[in-house]
Amino acid sequence: MINQAEVDRLYDCDVLDAHGERIGSVKQVWLDDRDGRPMWASVHTGLFGMKESFVPIQDATVSKGHIVVPVEKQQVKDAPRIDTEDQHMSDQQQDELYRYYGMIPGVRSGEHDKLRGEQQARGRETMAGKLTDDRAAKDRGDSVTRYEEQLDVGTRDVEAGRVRLVKHTVTEHRGVTVPVTHEEVHVVREPADGTERGRPFQDEEAEVSVRRQEPVVDKHAEAVERVRLEKEAVTEQQRIGGDVRKEQVDVEHPEGRVPRDPKTPRNPRDPRSNR
């Protein structure tokens, strides 16, 4: 078991599996947050050492400048890809590695024990099947998996604003035409028939009352209209976009020649793609 005092000696050390086969070299070491014990090491594997894999070193031993781990080389090369942030491995990432290597962390002691009984047997059967598939594919050489980000487009409901009905009073002038009647006096002269008896040469007066109509205005309130709000959904096309990342695979050849995949389009900016 490796202790904390040996951490500085681990960097760039070769890691060997249980059969003495070289897995890769140590580039980083992750320590337990509780007691500082070395727990995981990132090892550069692959044909040119460009792939980073995680290997458990809780039960590893240091011998003659090498680190010997109780796992298979192919098992380390096929370990889940872990992207660490700020040089810290989350609990979820560690759990994923524990499940892959058939290990579980102790709840109280902080130890990391191997699965026992049927769980360990099932883990061995699964790994045996995986190793068989890996050996069948070994003749095809090492491979890397290329990832690309895809846009997951959807919609969400957000409040765009509020519409209110507000009633208030305004005053406006309105004019209407009303017919009115008035009386006018006309003088009518008729010949006398000589039968009337009066007092001649006496002052007399005669009068008549004259009437007229004048417009008057009164007001009353009556309901003329009801106003309400209704909503309807209107669908329109809106363009949205975002930056996505993708991985590119470059081939490095010891002699400088780069065999090109005929399915891969040529990149005019990369002189290697024209070879």
Buried (B, 14 or more C-beta within 10 A) or exposed (E): EBEEEEBEEBEEBBBBBEEEEEBBBBBBBBBBEEEEBBBBBBBBBBEEEEBBBBBBBBBBEBEEEBBBBBBBBBBBBBBEEBEBEEEEBEEEBBEBBBEBBBBBBEEEEEEBEBBEEEEEEEBEEEBEEBBEEBEEEEEEEEEEEEEEEEEEEEEEEEEEEEEEEEEEEEEEEEEEEEEEEEEEEEEEEEEEEEEEEEEEEEEEEEEEEEEEEEEEEEEEEEEEEEEEEEEEEEEEEEEEEEEEEEEEEEEEEEEEEBEBEEEEEEEEEEEBBEE
